[in-house]
Amino acid sequence: MSNRNTLEQQIANAQEDIRQRENKVKRLLQQQKEQERKARTKRLCSRGGYVESRMPEIIPLTDEQFKTFFEKTLFGEYAREILDGITKQNTETVSSISAKAAAQANNSGITELPPVETLNRI
């Protein structure tokens, strides 16, 4: 009978451990979402503030007027070409950094990186 109680206790302990880990995952996901929201808010305020500082004439515009101005100035072909050039530079920079990191990993004796799932474990 003692062995049965021990197994039942182990099962109960394992279930409690699972519950605690699930709650930890929920808390971490909430923290991640909160960090993403804060980063987005900061980015929007920073970029909006920059636009207003460079063009104070837009401050009194209504939301609809600002939207019209924004669409007519930033959704044209010239603006698209500029944005494509900038994003291409960013992609090339990321690729270059990735290649350098891979070369360093090869030089350090690391043969392969662990799968992302391993890195995301709690």
DSSP file (Angstrom, degrees, kcal/mol; ACC not computed):
  #  RESIDUE AA STRUCTURE BP1 BP2  ACC     N-H-->O    O-->H-N    N-H-->O    O-->H-N    TCO  KAPPA ALPHA  PHI   PSI    X-CA   Y-CA   Z-CA
    1    1 A M     >        0   0    0      0, 0.0     4,-2.2     0, 0.0     5,-0.2   0.000 360.0 360.0 360.0 -34.2    0.0    0.0    0.0
    2    2 A S  H  >  +     0   0    0      1,-0.2     4,-2.1     2,-0.2     5,-0.1   0.879 360.0  53.2 -63.5 -38.7    2.9    2.3    0.7
    3    3 A N  H  > S+     0   0    0      2,-0.2     4,-2.3     1,-0.2    -1,-0.2   0.886 107.8  51.2 -63.7 -39.3    4.2    1.9   -2.8
    4    4 A R  H  > S+     0   0    0      2,-0.2     4,-2.6     1,-0.2    -2,-0.2   0.919 109.8  49.2 -64.8 -44.0    0.8    2.9   -4.2
    5    5 A N  H  X S+     0   0    0     -4,-2.2     4,-2.5     1,-0.2    -1,-0.2   0.881 109.8  52.7 -62.1 -37.7    0.7    6.0   -2.0
    6    6 A T  H  X S+     0   0    0     -4,-2.1     4,-2.5     2,-0.2    -2,-0.2   0.926 110.7  46.2 -64.9 -44.3    4.1    6.9   -3.2
    7    7 A L  H  X S+     0   0    0     -4,-2.3     4,-2.5     2,-0.2    -2,-0.2   0.917 113.1  49.4 -64.6 -42.3    3.1    6.6   -6.8
    8    8 A E  H  X S+     0   0    0     -4,-2.6     4,-2.5     1,-0.2    -2,-0.2   0.890 111.6  49.6 -63.2 -38.5    0.0    8.6   -6.2
    9    9 A Q  H  X S+     0   0    0     -4,-2.5     4,-2.7     2,-0.2    -2,-0.2   0.898 110.2  50.4 -67.3 -39.7    2.0   11.3   -4.5
   10   10 A Q  H  X S+     0   0    0     -4,-2.5     4,-2.6     2,-0.2    -2,-0.2   0.902 111.0  49.1 -63.9 -40.2    4.5   11.4   -7.4
   11   11 A I  H  X S+     0   0    0     -4,-2.5     4,-2.6     2,-0.2    -2,-0.2   0.933 112.2  48.0 -63.5 -45.4    1.6   11.8   -9.8
   12   12 A A  H  X S+     0   0    0     -4,-2.5     4,-2.2     1,-0.2    -2,-0.2   0.905 112.6  49.0 -61.9 -41.7    0.1   14.6   -7.7
   13   13 A N  H  X S+     0   0    0     -4,-2.7     4,-2.4     2,-0.2    -1,-0.2   0.906 111.4  49.4 -64.8 -41.3    3.5   16.3   -7.5
   14   14 A A  H  X S+     0   0    0     -4,-2.6     4,-2.4     2,-0.2    -2,-0.2   0.904 110.8  49.9 -64.7 -41.0    4.0   16.0  -11.3
   15   15 A Q  H  X S+     0   0    0     -4,-2.6     4,-2.4     2,-0.2    -2,-0.2   0.897 111.2  49.1 -64.9 -39.4    0.6   17.4  -11.9
   16   16 A E  H  X S+     0   0    0     -4,-2.2     4,-2.5     2,-0.2    -2,-0.2   0.906 110.2  51.6 -64.9 -40.8    1.3   20.3   -9.6
   17   17 A D  H  X S+     0   0    0     -4,-2.4     4,-2.4     2,-0.2    -2,-0.2   0.910 109.8  49.5 -61.5 -43.0    4.6   20.9  -11.4
   18   18 A I  H  X S+     0   0    0     -4,-2.4     4,-2.6     2,-0.2    -2,-0.2   0.927 110.5  50.2 -61.1 -45.8    2.8   20.9  -14.7
   19   19 A R  H  X S+     0   0    0     -4,-2.4     4,-2.2     1,-0.2    -2,-0.2   0.915 111.7  48.1 -59.8 -44.1    0.3   23.4  -13.4
   20   20 A Q  H  X S+     0   0    0     -4,-2.5     4,-2.1     1,-0.2    -1,-0.2   0.900 112.1  48.7 -65.4 -40.3    3.1   25.7  -12.1
   21   21 A R  H  X S+     0   0    0     -4,-2.4     4,-2.4     2,-0.2    -2,-0.2   0.890 109.8  51.9 -67.6 -38.4    5.0   25.5  -15.4
   22   22 A E  H  X S+     0   0    0     -4,-2.6     4,-2.2     1,-0.2    -2,-0.2   0.911 110.6  48.6 -63.0 -41.2    1.9   26.3  -17.4
   23   23 A N  H  X S+     0   0    0     -4,-2.2     4,-2.4     2,-0.2    -2,-0.2   0.877 109.7  52.4 -65.2 -36.9    1.3   29.3  -15.2
   24   24 A K  H  X S+     0   0    0     -4,-2.1     4,-2.7     2,-0.2    -2,-0.2   0.914 108.4  50.5 -64.8 -41.6    4.9   30.4  -15.7
   25   25 A V  H  X S+     0   0    0     -4,-2.4     4,-2.6     2,-0.2    -2,-0.2   0.923 110.2  50.2 -60.9 -44.4    4.5   30.2  -19.4
   26   26 A K  H  X S+     0   0    0     -4,-2.2     4,-2.2     2,-0.2    -2,-0.2   0.923 111.6  47.9 -59.9 -45.0    1.4   32.3  -19.2
   27   27 A R  H  X S+     0   0    0     -4,-2.4     4,-2.4     1,-0.2    -2,-0.2   0.918 112.5  48.6 -62.8 -43.6    3.2   34.9  -17.1
   28   28 A L  H  X S+     0   0    0     -4,-2.7     4,-2.4     1,-0.2    -1,-0.2   0.895 110.6  50.5 -65.3 -39.5    6.2   35.0  -19.5
   29   29 A L  H  X S+     0   0    0     -4,-2.6     4,-2.5     2,-0.2    -1,-0.2   0.896 110.4  50.3 -64.1 -39.3    3.9   35.3  -22.5
   30   30 A Q  H  X S+     0   0    0     -4,-2.2     4,-2.4     2,-0.2    -2,-0.2   0.911 110.8  49.3 -63.7 -41.8    2.1   38.2  -20.8
   31   31 A Q  H  X S+     0   0    0     -4,-2.4     4,-2.5     2,-0.2    -2,-0.2   0.906 110.7  50.5 -63.0 -41.2    5.5   39.9  -20.1
   32   32 A Q  H  X S+     0   0    0     -4,-2.4     4,-2.3     2,-0.2    -2,-0.2   0.928 111.1  47.6 -63.3 -45.1    6.5   39.4  -23.7
   33   33 A K  H  X S+     0   0    0     -4,-2.5     4,-2.5     1,-0.2    -1,-0.2   0.899 111.6  51.2 -62.6 -40.5    3.3   41.0  -25.0
   34   34 A E  H  X S+     0   0    0     -4,-2.4     4,-2.6     2,-0.2    -2,-0.2   0.913 110.0  49.1 -64.3 -42.1    3.7   43.9  -22.6
   35   35 A Q  H  X S+     0   0    0     -4,-2.5     4,-2.5     1,-0.2    -1,-0.2   0.900 111.4  49.8 -62.6 -40.6    7.3   44.5  -23.7
   36   36 A E  H  X S+     0   0    0     -4,-2.3     4,-2.3     2,-0.2    -2,-0.2   0.907 111.3  48.8 -65.4 -41.1    6.1   44.4  -27.4
   37   37 A R  H  X S+     0   0    0     -4,-2.5     4,-2.8     2,-0.2    -2,-0.2   0.925 112.4  48.1 -63.5 -44.2    3.3   46.9  -26.7
   38   38 A K  H  X S+     0   0    0     -4,-2.6     4,-2.6     1,-0.2    -2,-0.2   0.903 111.8  49.4 -63.8 -41.0    5.7   49.2  -24.8
   39   39 A A  H  X S+     0   0    0     -4,-2.5     4,-2.5     2,-0.2    -1,-0.2   0.903 112.6  48.0 -64.4 -40.3    8.3   49.0  -27.6
   40   40 A R  H  X S+     0   0    0     -4,-2.3     4,-2.9     2,-0.2     5,-0.2   0.926 112.1  48.7 -65.6 -45.0    5.6   49.8  -30.2
   41   41 A T  H  X S+     0   0    0     -4,-2.8     4,-2.6     2,-0.2     5,-0.2   0.922 112.8  48.0 -60.9 -44.2    4.2   52.7  -28.2
   42   42 A K  H  X S+     0   0    0     -4,-2.6     4,-2.6     1,-0.2    -1,-0.2   0.921 112.8  48.6 -62.5 -43.6    7.7   54.1  -27.8
   43   43 A R  H  X S+     0   0    0     -4,-2.5     4,-2.7     2,-0.2     5,-0.3   0.923 112.5  47.8 -62.4 -45.2    8.4   53.7  -31.5
   44   44 A L  H  X S+     0   0    0     -4,-2.9     4,-2.7     1,-0.2     5,-0.2   0.919 114.4  46.0 -63.4 -43.7    5.2   55.3  -32.5
   45   45 A C  H  X S+     0   0    0     -4,-2.6     4,-2.7    -5,-0.2    -1,-0.2   0.912 113.9  49.2 -65.2 -41.7    5.7   58.3  -30.2
   46   46 A S  H  X S+     0   0    0     -4,-2.6     4,-2.0    -5,-0.2    -2,-0.2   0.935 116.0  41.5 -63.7 -46.9    9.3   58.7  -31.3
   47   47 A R  H  X S+     0   0    0     -4,-2.7     4,-2.2     2,-0.2    -2,-0.2   0.903 116.3  48.5 -70.7 -40.5    8.5   58.6  -35.0
   48   48 A G  H  X S+     0   0    0     -4,-2.7     4,-2.5    -5,-0.3    -2,-0.2   0.905 111.5  50.8 -64.2 -41.0    5.4   60.8  -34.6
   49   49 A G  H  X S+     0   0    0     -4,-2.7     4,-2.3    -5,-0.2    -2,-0.2   0.885 109.2  51.3 -63.0 -38.9    7.4   63.3  -32.5
   50   50 A Y  H  X S+     0   0    0     -4,-2.0     4,-2.1     2,-0.2     5,-0.2   0.928 109.8  49.0 -63.8 -44.5   10.1   63.4  -35.1
   51   51 A V  H  X S+     0   0    0     -4,-2.2     4,-2.1     1,-0.2    -2,-0.2   0.935 113.1  47.1 -61.0 -46.3    7.5   64.1  -37.9
   52   52 A E  H  < S+     0   0    0     -4,-2.5    -1,-0.2     1,-0.2    -2,-0.2   0.865 111.3  51.4 -65.3 -34.8    5.9   66.9  -35.8
   53   53 A S  H  < S+     0   0    0     -4,-2.3    -1,-0.2     1,-0.2    -2,-0.2   0.854 115.2  41.8 -71.0 -32.7    9.3   68.4  -35.0
   54   54 A R  H  < S+     0   0    0     -4,-2.1    -2,-0.2     1,-0.2    -1,-0.2   0.766 130.4  26.4 -82.3 -26.7   10.3   68.5  -38.6
   55   55 A M    ><  +     0   0    0     -4,-2.1     3,-2.1    -5,-0.2     4,-0.3  -0.623  63.7 171.0-136.6  74.8    6.9   69.7  -39.9
   56   56 A P  G >  S+     0   0    0      0, 0.0     3,-1.3     0, 0.0    -1,-0.1   0.687  70.7  78.3 -62.3 -15.3    5.1   71.6  -37.1
   57   57 A E  G 3  S+     0   0    0      1,-0.3     4,-0.2     2,-0.1    -5,-0.1   0.727  85.4  61.6 -65.3 -20.1    2.5   72.6  -39.7
   58   58 A I  G X  S+     0   0    0     -3,-2.1     3,-1.2     1,-0.2    -1,-0.3   0.656  80.9  84.9 -80.8 -14.2    0.9   69.2  -39.3
   59   59 A I  T <  S+     0   0    0     -3,-1.3    -1,-0.2    -4,-0.3    -2,-0.1   0.909  90.9  44.6 -57.3 -47.0    0.1   69.6  -35.6
   60   60 A P  T 3  S+     0   0    0      0, 0.0    -1,-0.3     0, 0.0    -2,-0.1   0.576  90.3 112.0 -77.7  -4.2   -3.2   71.4  -36.1
   61   61 A L  S <  S-     0   0    0     -3,-1.2     2,-0.1    -4,-0.2    -3,-0.0  -0.316  71.3-117.8 -66.1 148.0   -4.4   69.0  -38.9
   62   62 A T     >  -     0   0    0      1,-0.1     4,-2.8     4,-0.0     5,-0.2  -0.345  31.9-103.3 -73.2 167.1   -7.3   66.7  -38.1
   63   63 A D  H  > S+     0   0    0      1,-0.2     4,-2.5     2,-0.2     5,-0.2   0.905 124.3  50.3 -58.9 -41.1   -6.6   63.0  -38.1
   64   64 A E  H  > S+     0   0    0      2,-0.2     4,-2.3     1,-0.2    -1,-0.2   0.916 111.2  47.7 -65.3 -42.8   -8.3   62.7  -41.5
   65   65 A Q  H  > S+     0   0    0      2,-0.2     4,-2.6     1,-0.2    -2,-0.2   0.913 113.0  48.6 -63.6 -42.6   -6.2   65.6  -43.0
   66   66 A F  H  X S+     0   0    0     -4,-2.8     4,-3.0     2,-0.2    -2,-0.2   0.909 110.3  51.8 -63.8 -41.2   -3.0   64.1  -41.6
   67   67 A K  H  X S+     0   0    0     -4,-2.5     4,-2.7    -5,-0.2    -2,-0.2   0.915 110.8  47.9 -61.0 -43.7   -4.0   60.7  -43.0
   68   68 A T  H  X S+     0   0    0     -4,-2.3     4,-2.4     2,-0.2     5,-0.2   0.939 113.8  46.9 -62.3 -47.7   -4.6   62.3  -46.5
   69   69 A F  H  X S+     0   0    0     -4,-2.6     4,-1.9     1,-0.2     5,-0.3   0.930 113.5  49.0 -58.6 -47.0   -1.2   64.1  -46.3
   70   70 A F  H  X S+     0   0    0     -4,-3.0     4,-2.7     1,-0.2     5,-0.3   0.921 112.4  47.2 -60.5 -47.4    0.6   61.0  -45.2
   71   71 A E  H  X S+     0   0    0     -4,-2.7     4,-1.3     1,-0.2    -1,-0.2   0.895 113.2  48.1 -64.2 -40.7   -0.9   58.8  -47.9
   72   72 A K  H  < S+     0   0    0     -4,-2.4    -1,-0.2    -5,-0.2    -2,-0.2   0.807 120.2  36.8 -73.0 -28.2   -0.2   61.3  -50.7
   73   73 A T  H  < S+     0   0    0     -4,-1.9     3,-0.2    -5,-0.2    -2,-0.2   0.817 125.1  33.7 -93.3 -32.0    3.4   61.9  -49.7
   74   74 A L  H  < S+     0   0    0     -4,-2.7    -3,-0.2    -5,-0.3    -2,-0.2   0.545 109.4  58.9-106.1  -6.8    4.5   58.5  -48.5
   75   75 A F  S  < S+     0   0    0     -4,-1.3    -1,-0.2    -5,-0.3    -3,-0.1   0.241  80.8 108.7-107.2  14.9    2.7   56.0  -50.7
   76   76 A G  S  > S-     0   0    0     -3,-0.2     4,-1.9     1,-0.1     5,-0.1  -0.330  84.3-103.9 -82.2 171.6    4.0   57.3  -54.0
   77   77 A E  H  > S+     0   0    0      1,-0.2     4,-2.4     2,-0.2     5,-0.2   0.874 119.0  55.0 -65.1 -38.5    6.5   55.5  -56.2
   78   78 A Y  H  > S+     0   0    0      1,-0.2     4,-2.1     2,-0.2    -1,-0.2   0.930 109.2  47.0 -62.6 -44.7    9.5   57.7  -55.2
   79   79 A A  H  > S+     0   0    0      1,-0.2     4,-2.6     2,-0.2    -1,-0.2   0.890 111.0  53.0 -63.0 -38.6    8.8   57.0  -51.5
   80   80 A R  H  X S+     0   0    0     -4,-1.9     4,-2.8     2,-0.2    -2,-0.2   0.900 107.5  51.1 -63.3 -41.2    8.6   53.3  -52.3
   81   81 A E  H  X S+     0   0    0     -4,-2.4     4,-2.1     2,-0.2    -1,-0.2   0.915 111.3  47.7 -62.9 -42.9   11.9   53.3  -54.1
   82   82 A I  H  X S+     0   0    0     -4,-2.1     4,-2.2     2,-0.2    -2,-0.2   0.944 113.8  46.9 -62.0 -48.5   13.6   55.0  -51.1
   83   83 A L  H  X S+     0   0    0     -4,-2.6     4,-2.9     1,-0.2     5,-0.2   0.904 110.6  52.2 -62.1 -42.6   12.0   52.5  -48.6
   84   84 A D  H  X S+     0   0    0     -4,-2.8     4,-2.0     1,-0.2    -1,-0.2   0.898 109.7  50.1 -60.6 -40.3   13.0   49.6  -50.8
   85   85 A G  H  X S+     0   0    0     -4,-2.1     4,-1.9     2,-0.2    -1,-0.2   0.906 112.3  46.5 -64.2 -42.0   16.6   50.8  -50.9
   86   86 A I  H  X S+     0   0    0     -4,-2.2     4,-2.1     2,-0.2    -2,-0.2   0.933 113.4  47.6 -66.9 -45.6   16.7   51.2  -47.1
   87   87 A T  H  X S+     0   0    0     -4,-2.9     4,-2.3     1,-0.2    -1,-0.2   0.841 109.1  55.1 -66.9 -31.3   15.2   47.8  -46.4
   88   88 A K  H  X S+     0   0    0     -4,-2.0     4,-2.4    -5,-0.2    -1,-0.2   0.910 107.5  49.7 -65.3 -41.6   17.6   46.2  -48.9
   89   89 A Q  H  X S+     0   0    0     -4,-1.9     4,-2.3     2,-0.2    -2,-0.2   0.914 110.5  50.4 -61.5 -42.5   20.5   47.7  -47.0
   90   90 A N  H  X S+     0   0    0     -4,-2.1     4,-2.5     2,-0.2    -2,-0.2   0.912 110.5  49.2 -62.1 -42.9   19.0   46.4  -43.8
   91   91 A T  H  X S+     0   0    0     -4,-2.3     4,-2.5     1,-0.2    -1,-0.2   0.908 111.3  49.0 -63.5 -42.9   18.7   42.9  -45.3
   92   92 A E  H  X S+     0   0    0     -4,-2.4     4,-2.3     2,-0.2    -1,-0.2   0.886 111.0  50.8 -65.1 -37.9   22.2   42.9  -46.5
   93   93 A T  H  X S+     0   0    0     -4,-2.3     4,-2.5     2,-0.2    -2,-0.2   0.923 111.2  47.5 -64.5 -45.2   23.5   44.0  -43.1
   94   94 A V  H  X S+     0   0    0     -4,-2.5     4,-2.6     2,-0.2    -2,-0.2   0.913 112.5  49.7 -62.6 -42.7   21.6   41.2  -41.4
   95   95 A S  H  X S+     0   0    0     -4,-2.5     4,-2.4     1,-0.2    -1,-0.2   0.900 111.1  49.7 -62.3 -41.0   22.9   38.7  -43.9
   96   96 A S  H  X S+     0   0    0     -4,-2.3     4,-2.2     2,-0.2    -2,-0.2   0.917 111.6  47.7 -64.5 -43.6   26.4   40.0  -43.4
   97   97 A I  H  X S+     0   0    0     -4,-2.5     4,-2.5     2,-0.2    -2,-0.2   0.908 111.7  50.9 -64.0 -42.2   26.1   39.8  -39.6
   98   98 A S  H  X S+     0   0    0     -4,-2.6     4,-2.3     1,-0.2    -2,-0.2   0.903 109.9  49.8 -62.1 -41.9   24.7   36.2  -39.9
   99   99 A A  H  X S+     0   0    0     -4,-2.4     4,-2.2     2,-0.2    -1,-0.2   0.903 111.2  48.8 -64.5 -40.9   27.6   35.1  -42.1
  100  100 A K  H  X S+     0   0    0     -4,-2.2     4,-2.4     2,-0.2    -2,-0.2   0.906 111.1  50.1 -65.1 -41.1   30.1   36.6  -39.6
  101  101 A A  H  X S+     0   0    0     -4,-2.5     4,-2.3     2,-0.2    -2,-0.2   0.894 110.6  49.9 -64.0 -39.9   28.4   34.8  -36.7
  102  102 A A  H  X S+     0   0    0     -4,-2.3     4,-2.3     2,-0.2    -1,-0.2   0.905 110.5  49.9 -65.0 -41.0   28.4   31.5  -38.6
  103  103 A A  H  X S+     0   0    0     -4,-2.2     4,-2.1     1,-0.2    -2,-0.2   0.912 111.2  48.9 -64.4 -41.7   32.1   31.9  -39.4
  104  104 A Q  H  X S+     0   0    0     -4,-2.4     4,-1.5     1,-0.2    -1,-0.2   0.895 110.0  51.7 -64.2 -39.6   32.9   32.7  -35.7
  105  105 A A  H  <>S+     0   0    0     -4,-2.3     5,-1.9     1,-0.2     4,-0.4   0.906 110.0  49.2 -63.4 -41.1   30.9   29.6  -34.7
  106  106 A N  H ><5S+     0   0    0     -4,-2.3     3,-0.9     1,-0.2    -1,-0.2   0.884 111.6  49.3 -65.4 -37.9   32.9   27.5  -37.1
  107  107 A N  H 3<5S+     0   0    0     -4,-2.1    -1,-0.2     1,-0.2    -2,-0.2   0.755 107.4  55.4 -72.1 -24.0   36.2   28.9  -35.8
  108  108 A S  T 3<5S-     0   0    0     -4,-1.5    -1,-0.2    -5,-0.2    -2,-0.2   0.457 119.2-106.4 -89.9   0.1   35.1   28.2  -32.2
  109  109 A G  T < 5S+     0   0    0     -3,-0.9     2,-0.6    -4,-0.4    -3,-0.2   0.474  73.9 139.4  90.9   1.8   34.5   24.5  -32.8
  110  110 A I      < -     0   0    0     -5,-1.9    -1,-0.3    -6,-0.2    -2,-0.1  -0.702  31.7-171.1 -79.7 123.0   30.7   24.8  -32.7
  111  111 A T        -     0   0    0     -2,-0.6     2,-0.3     1,-0.3    -1,-0.2   0.834  64.1  -3.7 -88.3 -32.6   29.4   22.6  -35.5
  112  112 A E        -     0   0    0     -7,-0.1    -1,-0.3    -6,-0.0     0, 0.0  -0.991  68.8-112.5-157.2 154.0   25.7   23.6  -35.3
  113  113 A L        -     0   0    0     -2,-0.3     3,-0.1    -3,-0.1    -8,-0.0  -0.558  41.7-103.6 -83.3 149.6   23.4   25.7  -33.4
  114  114 A P        -     0   0    0      0, 0.0    -1,-0.1     0, 0.0     5,-0.1  -0.354  47.5 -89.4 -68.5 154.7   20.7   24.2  -31.3
  115  115 A P    >>  -     0   0    0      0, 0.0     4,-1.3     0, 0.0     3,-0.9  -0.263  34.2-114.7 -62.1 153.2   17.1   24.3  -32.6
  116  116 A V  H 3> S+     0   0    0      1,-0.3     4,-1.8     2,-0.2     5,-0.2   0.852 115.0  62.8 -57.5 -36.8   15.0   27.3  -31.8
  117  117 A E  H 34 S+     0   0    0      1,-0.2     4,-0.5     2,-0.2    -1,-0.3   0.879 101.7  52.1 -58.7 -37.0   12.7   25.1  -29.7
  118  118 A T  H X4 S+     0   0    0     -3,-0.9     3,-0.9     1,-0.2    -1,-0.2   0.901 109.1  49.3 -65.1 -40.9   15.6   24.3  -27.4
  119  119 A L  H 3< S+     0   0    0     -4,-1.3    -1,-0.2     1,-0.2    -2,-0.2   0.783 108.3  54.3 -69.6 -27.0   16.4   27.9  -26.9
  120  120 A N  T 3< S+     0   0    0     -4,-1.8    -1,-0.2     2,-0.0    -2,-0.2   0.496  81.7 116.0 -87.6  -3.3   12.7   28.7  -26.1
  121  121 A R    <         0   0    0     -3,-0.9    -3,-0.0    -4,-0.5    -4,-0.0  -0.292 360.0 360.0 -65.7 151.8   12.4   26.2  -23.4
  122  122 A I              0   0    0   -101,-0.0    -1,-0.1     0, 0.0    -3,-0.0   0.432 360.0 360.0 -91.1 360.0   11.8   27.5  -19.9
